[in-house]
Amino acid sequence: MSKRVNTRKVRVGNVEIGGGAPVSIQSMCNVPTSDVRAVLSQIKTLANAGCEITRCAIPDQAAIEALPEILASTPIPIVADIHFDYKLALGAIAAGIHAVRINPGNIGSSDRVQKVAEAAGEAGIPIRVGANSGSLPKGLYESKLNSGLSPEDAMAQSLAEAALVQAAMLEQFGFKDIVVSLKSSSPSATVLACRAFAERSDLPQHIGITEAGIPAHGIIKSAVGIGTLLMEGIGDTMRVSLTSDPVQEIRTAVSILEACSLRQAEPELVSCPTCGRTKINLEAMATEISDFIQSLKDQGKKINLSKIAVMGCIVNGPGEASHADIGLAGGDGKAAVFAKGNVIATLPEQEALEFLKKEILKKTT
């Protein structure tokens, strides 16, 4: 993996973004912000799943009025998502929000952008700006196409230029604590855009694939786009955008970070793809162990194991998976449970599964 791209550091509540800080995970509440109880319930669920920053839509005054109570009890920092009305941004800042997300292009005149920048500066909070494929300045993308660029290169260059312009609008007012996002529904266009921006600015980047879709498709698109950027050292905070329960976004983000070696799996679950030697219901067993691990995490428990293996046969069991802290390998209706390559029990299939769970619980605090 490439060395992390050096970016300036900003702080959202108690979470650092950029400047070499660990890549943080974000999501967004999908319940009305005016419903304090629903928002806090969802934020706490997201935080337990591993979310470190969340965003709340601020579409009206009712949302502003709910913020003080929400902010008093939230376990993680909140970003106010603002569109069109700069007064809502000012209201969120006055309420004590940890950061604001605005699109300077739809806030209005430059004096309105300046008022938001000055208020955020006085409050000591950052502003996130950015561009996505659905909200580019009129004619920008078309002009890139007409210059002979491919559709993806045209989109990437348009996103990078639009983001640079938005950041410059804030910087001209002396505001420096900026996070930038460049997002397309195309992973390749997003990667090209973020690369181009990283070459021209030291602002920290919030990365993700916008409108990625339902989990079956969106997880793959997000893993390809976000994973590519992270492996190249680009990206300081991230959101996996899925048409799904936001908790699914967090679990996917964690998996991407683990796959990119940016987080230690807690624990990593490995299982073989099965073959003609497999004589146990490996898929069901691996799924059951995965769900068991997740249930422990959802309870806020820590599993003090690095790797757990669920393997289909003796070939892929204690031999190839000897590096696993604990695991099982299938036989003919039976399974051997092993630790660091050494068999500690051989039991019927279901009994072996329960034995493995008990061994995992011994390492859980």
Secondary structure, 3 states (H helix, E strand, C coil): CCCCCCCCCEEECCEEECCCCCCEEEEECCCCCCCHHHHHHHHHHHHHHCCCEEEEECCCHHHHHHHHHHHHHCCCCEEEECCCCHHHHHHHHHHCCCEEECCHHHHCCHHHHHHHHHHHHHHCCCEEEEEECCCCCCCHHHHHHHCCCCHHHHHHHHHHHHHHHHHHHHHCCCCCCEEEEEECCCHHHHHHHHHHHHCCCCCCEEECCCCCCCHHHHHHHHHHHHHHHHHCCCCCEEECCCCCCHHHHHHHHHHHHHHCCCCCCCCEEEECCCCCCCCCCHHHHHHHHHHHHHHHHHCCCCECCCEEEEECCCHHHHHCCCCCCEEEEECCCEEEEEECCEEEEEEEHHHHHHHHHHHHHHCEC
